[in-house]
Amino acid sequence: MSCDIRSILLDGLRAEAKGNIAKAKANVEVYLHQPVGIGEHPDVLGAIQEQLDIIAHEEERIEVLEKHFINHPNHPTEYPEYKSQEFR
Protein backbone atom coordinates (compact mmCIF):
# COMPACT_ATOMS: atom_id res chain seq x y z
CA MET A 1 0.00 0.00 0.00
CA SER A 2 1.49 3.34 -1.01
CA CYS A 3 0.94 6.67 0.69
CA ASP A 4 -0.47 9.30 -1.64
CA ILE A 5 0.38 12.44 0.31
CA ARG A 6 -1.16 14.67 -2.38
CA SER A 7 -4.58 13.04 -2.00
CA ILE A 8 -4.32 13.03 1.79
CA LEU A 9 -3.54 16.76 1.87
CA LEU A 10 -6.24 17.68 -0.65
CA ASP A 11 -8.81 15.54 1.17
CA GLY A 12 -7.84 17.20 4.44
CA LEU A 13 -8.23 20.68 3.01
CA ARG A 14 -11.64 19.83 1.58
CA ALA A 15 -12.75 18.17 4.82
CA GLU A 16 -11.70 21.22 6.83
CA ALA A 17 -13.66 23.53 4.52
CA LYS A 18 -16.76 21.31 4.73
CA GLY A 19 -16.44 21.21 8.52
CA ASN A 20 -16.24 25.00 8.68
CA ILE A 21 -19.36 25.21 6.50
CA ALA A 22 -21.25 22.82 8.79
CA LYS A 23 -20.18 24.81 11.86
CA ALA A 24 -21.27 28.12 10.30
CA LYS A 25 -24.63 26.62 9.26
CA ALA A 26 -25.20 25.39 12.81
CA ASN A 27 -24.44 28.87 14.14
CA VAL A 28 -26.91 30.44 11.71
CA GLU A 29 -29.62 27.98 12.80
CA VAL A 30 -28.99 28.89 16.44
CA TYR A 31 -29.22 32.59 15.63
CA LEU A 32 -32.43 32.04 13.67
CA HIS A 33 -34.14 29.93 16.32
CA GLN A 34 -32.75 31.39 19.56
CA PRO A 35 -31.58 34.96 18.85
CA VAL A 36 -32.26 36.10 22.44
CA GLY A 37 -29.98 33.38 23.78
CA ILE A 38 -26.92 34.86 22.07
CA GLY A 39 -25.94 37.49 24.61
CA GLU A 40 -22.53 38.29 23.16
CA HIS A 41 -24.10 39.11 19.77
CA PRO A 42 -26.48 42.04 20.16
CA ASP A 43 -26.40 42.48 16.38
CA VAL A 44 -27.99 39.19 15.34
CA LEU A 45 -28.12 40.15 11.65
CA GLY A 46 -24.43 41.05 11.72
CA ALA A 47 -23.61 37.75 13.43
CA ILE A 48 -25.57 35.83 10.77
CA GLN A 49 -23.81 37.76 8.00
CA GLU A 50 -20.42 36.78 9.48
CA GLN A 51 -21.42 33.13 9.30
CA LEU A 52 -22.69 33.52 5.73
CA ASP A 53 -19.34 35.07 4.80
CA ILE A 54 -17.57 32.03 6.27
CA ILE A 55 -19.78 29.71 4.21
CA ALA A 56 -19.11 31.69 1.02
CA HIS A 57 -15.35 31.72 1.69
CA GLU A 58 -15.19 27.98 2.34
CA GLU A 59 -17.35 27.14 -0.70
CA GLU A 60 -14.99 29.22 -2.83
CA ARG A 61 -12.02 27.38 -1.32
CA ILE A 62 -13.59 24.03 -2.30
CA GLU A 63 -14.21 25.31 -5.85
CA VAL A 64 -10.57 26.40 -6.16
CA LEU A 65 -9.31 23.05 -4.87
CA GLU A 66 -11.50 21.16 -7.32
CA LYS A 67 -10.76 23.40 -10.29
CA HIS A 68 -7.01 23.67 -9.88
CA PHE A 69 -5.94 20.54 -8.02
CA ILE A 70 -8.53 17.78 -7.66
CA ASN A 71 -9.85 17.71 -11.23
CA HIS A 72 -6.44 18.40 -12.75
CA PRO A 73 -3.50 16.15 -13.54
CA ASN A 74 -0.94 15.57 -10.80
CA HIS A 75 1.98 17.28 -12.48
CA PRO A 76 2.00 21.05 -13.09
CA THR A 77 3.61 20.68 -16.51
CA GLU A 78 0.39 19.05 -17.70
CA TYR A 79 -1.64 22.16 -16.92
CA PRO A 80 -2.53 24.10 -20.09
CA GLU A 81 -1.77 27.40 -18.40
CA TYR A 82 1.71 26.15 -17.47
CA LYS A 83 2.43 25.40 -21.11
CA SER A 84 1.47 28.93 -22.11
CA GLN A 85 4.10 31.61 -22.57
CA GLU A 86 3.14 33.50 -19.40
CA PHE A 87 4.69 30.77 -17.22
CA ARG A 88 7.98 30.47 -19.12
Protein Blocks (a to p, Z undefined) as FASTA:
>chain_A
ZZdfklmmmmmmmmmmmmmmmmmmmmmmmmmmmmmlmmklmblmlmmmmmmmmmmmmmmm
mmmmmmmmmmpcfblklpmklmpmklZZ
